[in-house]
Amino acid sequence: MKNSMVIGLALIISSLIIAHADLYSVEQSSNIITRQGETVRLGEVYGEKVFVQYNVKFSGQSKPSINIRGSAAEINGLVRNEMVEVLRETSNEKIRRVNLKTASWIKDAVVTMFVSVLYNSEYQNNFSVNINKKSITYKSGEKGSSFYALLVDLDLYVNEMNKRYKDNHSFIEN
């Protein structure tokens, strides 16, 4: 009698383990994204990475002066380095040290920022989804028209988008 209870208990436990694995599999296969009106099934998500595209275009330009793409973690440093290079290239004097807090521009600028998430998953490899686009116009000569103000706004935007990503677009629990 005791042996039959042990065998019965073992069967119940093993069926619970199998049922849990099946439920986990169903949960993972339900990782679904809607992109441009179409539903895309990701399945189990192995990796996610947030990217930011950052463009600065001054009035009268056909191409942006600054056009950088990088991960959300590294974008501020990449943009800062590019701003320093742009200032050095456009300056009439040889600049050794650039102060982004005091450096400003003489033409209106439009800054465009795109945020996307790149998924690596069971059914979709390197699948990118845009989660936001924002454009800001900065008038030359107005308060906040320094290069530093652009970096501050970028940092605020990236923090806001990271929160939106974690709340609405992440399938991996951290």
N, C-alpha and C positions, 0 to 999 in steps of 0.2 A: 504494500500500500504506500509505504514511504517512497519507494522508487518511482511509482507511477505519479506521485505528486511532484517529485523533482523533475521528471520528464515533462509533465504538463506545464510546470512553471517555466522550464527552459523553452518550450515551444511558444508560450505566450510572450516571453521576453524577446525571442528571436523574431517573432512576427511583428512586434513593436519596432524593433530596430529596422526591419525591412520596410515597414510602413513609413517610418521617419525618413529613410533615404528616398523613398518614392515621393513623399511630400516635398522634400528639398529639391528634387529634380523638377517637379511641377512648378515650384516657386521660381526656380532659375529660368525655366523656359518661358515664364510669363514676363520677363524683362522686355518690355515693349516701348518703343519710342515712336512718336508721330512727327514726321518731318515733311514739310510741304504738302500736308494733307494726306500723306501716305503712312500707313502703319508698318513699322519695321520691327521684326522680332530679333532681339540680340541673343537670347539664350543666356548661358552663364557668362558673366562679364569677368574677364581676366585682368583688364587694366583700363584705366581712364586717365586722360591728361587734358588739362585746361590750357588753351592757347589764346593769346591776345594778339590781334593785328592792330597796329597803331600808325596812323598817317597824319602828318601835318602838311597842309597845303596853304601857301600864302597867296594873297590876292594877286591875280595876274599870271599865276603859274599853271602850266598844263599838267605837270607831274608833281607829286608831293616831294617836299624837301626831306622829309623824314618818313620812311616806310619800313617798319620793323615788325617782325613776327617772332614771338617767343612764348615760352611757358609763362603762366601767371606768376610764378615765383621769380622769374628772371627778367620780366619785361621792363620794370622800372629802371634797373641798372643798364639794360641795353639801350633804352631811350635816352637816359642821361648821357651815356657815352656818345651816342649819335649827335645829341644836341651840342655837346662840347666840340665835336668835329665840325659840325655845320657852322658854329660861331667862329672857329679858327679859320675855316675856308673863306668865309664871307667878310672877315674883318680886314680893314685896311692896314692895321698894325699887326706886328708879330705878337701874338698873345701866348704867353707861357701858362698863365693861370686864368681860368675862366670862372667867373662868379655867376652862377645861374640865377641867383636871387636878384641881382641887379641888372642882368642882361635882359633886354626886351627887344621887340621887333618894331619895324616902322610900317608894316603893311598888316591889314587884317588877316587873320588866320582861321582856317577851319580844321578842327581836329576830329578825326573819325576813328572810333574804336569798335572793333568787332571781337566778340568772345565766342569761342567754339570749344566743344568737347570732342576729343578723339577717343573712340571706344575700340578696344580689342576684345572680341567676344567669341563665343562658340559658333555663331552663325554669321557674324559680320567682322571681318578683319579690317582694321584701320578705317572705321566708319566715323565720319565727322558730322557733327550737328551744330549749327549756329544757334546760340541761345540769346544773343543780344547784339544790337548795333546802336551806337550812340554818336551823334555829331554835335559839336559845340563850336559856336563862332566866337572868336575873341577879337575885339576891336583894338587896333593899335592905339597906344597912348592912354588907354583906360587903366584904371586900377586893376591889377591882376593880369597884366599883359607881359609878365616876365616868364622866362622859360621855367623858372621854379614853380610858378602857378600851374603850368601844364603838368609838371611831375606830381604835384599835390593832387590835382584833379584825377590824374591817371591812377594814383594810389587809392584814392577813395572809390573810384569806379571798379578797380580790380577787387578790392575787398568786398564791395557790394555783390559783384558777380560771383565771387567764390562762395559767398553765402547762398546765393540763388542756386548755384550749381549743386552744393551739398544738400540743400533742401528739396530740389526738384529734379535734378538730372543725374545724380549719382546712384549707382546700383551696388557699389562696394561699400560695405560698412567699415568705418575706420575705428 
